Amino acid sequence: MSVAPTLVIGLGGSGVWTARRLKRLMRIRYGEVPLIRFLLIDTDQAAFAPAPKLADAPDAERAMLTLQNPEAVYDSVKKGIGELAKLREWIPDALPVHILRNANGVGGIRPVGRFAFYVSLETILGKLRTALNECLNIGQELQIRLRERARSFQLDTNQVRIYIVGSLCGGTGSSLFLDTAVLTRTLLRQLAPNASVSIVGLFYMPAVFENEPTLRNNTAFMSIIQANGYAALKELEYFCDANLLRQQPFTFRYPNLSDITVSAPVYDEEFILERGTADGRMLASRDEVLELAARALLIDIGSPVGARNRAAQANIATVLTMQPCPQTQKLRTLHSLGVTALSVPIVELLEHGAVRQLRQFITDDLLGQPLTSAELEQLVDGFLEANRLEERRDRDDLSLQLFSGRYTLSRTRQELEREAGGDDLKQAQYAAEWIQREITRLQNDLLPTARRQVSQQRPVVLERACQAIRERTNSIIHERGLRAAYQFVDELITIFESVQRELVEEQQSYDTDTKGRLENELGSRLAFLTSLRGLSGRIQAMGSADEQAIDDALLTLGRYGNYELQAVARQATLEVLGSDQPIDGKPAILPQLKEWKRQIELAIAKLGEIDHRCAEILSTRLHAAAPGSTYVLDQWSLTPEEFHRFLDRVPVDIAAYRDQLWQQLGTELDQRLNTLAQKSSDELVAELVGAIGAKMQAALREQVSIARLILERDDLPNLLTTMLNTCQPFWSASAVGVGNIGYQEFFAATVPAGQDDPNYKQTEQWLRSQPLLQNAELVHSGYPFAIEIMKRVYGARAFWLERTRSLRHHYEQRRQFPQTAELLHLDRRFLELLPDLYEGVS
């Protein structure tokens, strides 16, 4: 395929919509092919907002014309300060530039939009220069992205194509169409002096907007729109007329740039679109006309049809130069086009099939079936044991992870007696003193050391426990679904809350009873040992009483020491389980479990919403054409009622896209739950359906291509005939030009197959057998889902359009009054400089 550097510039709301829609159509059809660059310019920030039918508008591709203090800048212009003095040549004496403060358009006042453009020129030129440089250097990117496939593209960097799209009648688009073309051509002369540049304009006339709700009942603003349209047509015809510009060049002066003198057409081709065709076929809304334009650009840029059309341009241009308008003898510079298609509704079909599969994935995989009681018990018991988190019955796994030390007596009675020497009384006194020192060591050394160890272990044990729960919950979601994961987490909460209660009861029992009892018992035994003095002591110590007393005191000390250390471990376990305060920045186990439970509940609810949304999509009645439209832009070759039958042909293994769907949601538990919680149902449906659709498309290509339907269906010839009769240029010029002069035409239809397709000859023969295609160019597009039909008609003057006279009426009304007259044109000098559209018309 032969390709050239291409930039699409969308101006104003309509132009930005068209460019973003074109980008979306190219992604649907071709994916991310790095051949086209986009630049979107507007004064209304809403033009860049996300929309389902439109591609994104990243910062690198958009230029927002906003001014913080437009009144101050305007005052500097009026005072002639610095380079802004150049604006004084054309700017009106009174201009409501305060409109620019709100970043929601220019209110249909064209000079306000041009003022914003001039003041923001540095930004505009930076964005434009970047986009053009990227266009000129696409060869390297083509190799990097497409690798082996890049060999199938023949790149010609000496041919640069620029498409500028916008309205001629609103505020922003109609205020920028002239300067954008002038500056783009000038920059390209600097960046690629040897390149052949083609700038194509595609412009919307007032009729495109007359049925919009905001304008239909606002006759005053509609009058402004129509007057703007007439003024812009005057500018367009003048600056695209080679003869007039050769006789009377015009100099554009921009801040901080050298003067640019224009003596040749600023556009190489300029197409205008109205709301319908000359024979009365209409599109109901603005968006439908913009859709037609986007599809026309898709065919011109993204298929061999455009190359075939450009090959015919030299002959067309020659004829138009030799055959001027019979009445005015001026060049016929205005053109129009029409597009229709006989197609498989592949996007809708894919969506329908993908939504069916998504519902199955939600039911079988994401939600899954609940666990039985036995399954849940086995799962939870096995998890707690495997990860040393069991605290029920006689298990202390979690506590032992925090502190496994025990208090062990370092002396036996016999060892104390040997150390003491002497008689029984001396030994008793020695044992009492040693036990008292041991109690002090326990309080001042062993317990603080245990608390430090526990403090160090708490975040480690907590992190290990939460990570184990996180990983197991995540694996359960993947293996059994969210319902099973919810049961697992809920059961862990129940168990750990029960453990927490038991530990609290144990701690309270120890603090209020056991500890005091042990301390009293230990105190009594020490007091008895200490009392063994003198004769009475000897009497009391007779026999083995002193030995028994020492043994009892040591036993009580051992029990007391271990209980105290266990209390440290118990308190730490309670904190790890349910502390209200984060531990080293991390929530305790129970708060974390409850948060996961909450998120899983939200995720399950969100999946319910998604399933409901899928059900709505499947039950919605689809229409190939919008209500009220009499021009069928896209004739479907099969009805929505037939979708199920054709989808059933496609063998789809859910395993083929299951992994990718899981990847869309994330790989980690928190990532998956956040994705389901934070994204809207529509966002998730779009992403997941897109992933499934990408896998289904190849299978559908074999089953529902136009080539296959030609073999199966008898109604296609009639449908195709309807579309061929429908495809007419979208303007109100009569079918026969003024003075019976003929238009130049380019008429083409795509063969929905590549030349390497085994059915392409048969498909081409079928198309050639259709009577209305005898004079059409047949071009192999390689796109299997549509026969696209394009008609381009060249060579009219603005006054040939039936609606131009009405536009002139509104223009003349506003021209009567100085305060409105100076707001009509981009340059106030144009009021007297430019010839009227009816000049020379009898």
Disulfide bonds with the S-S distance in Angstrom:
none
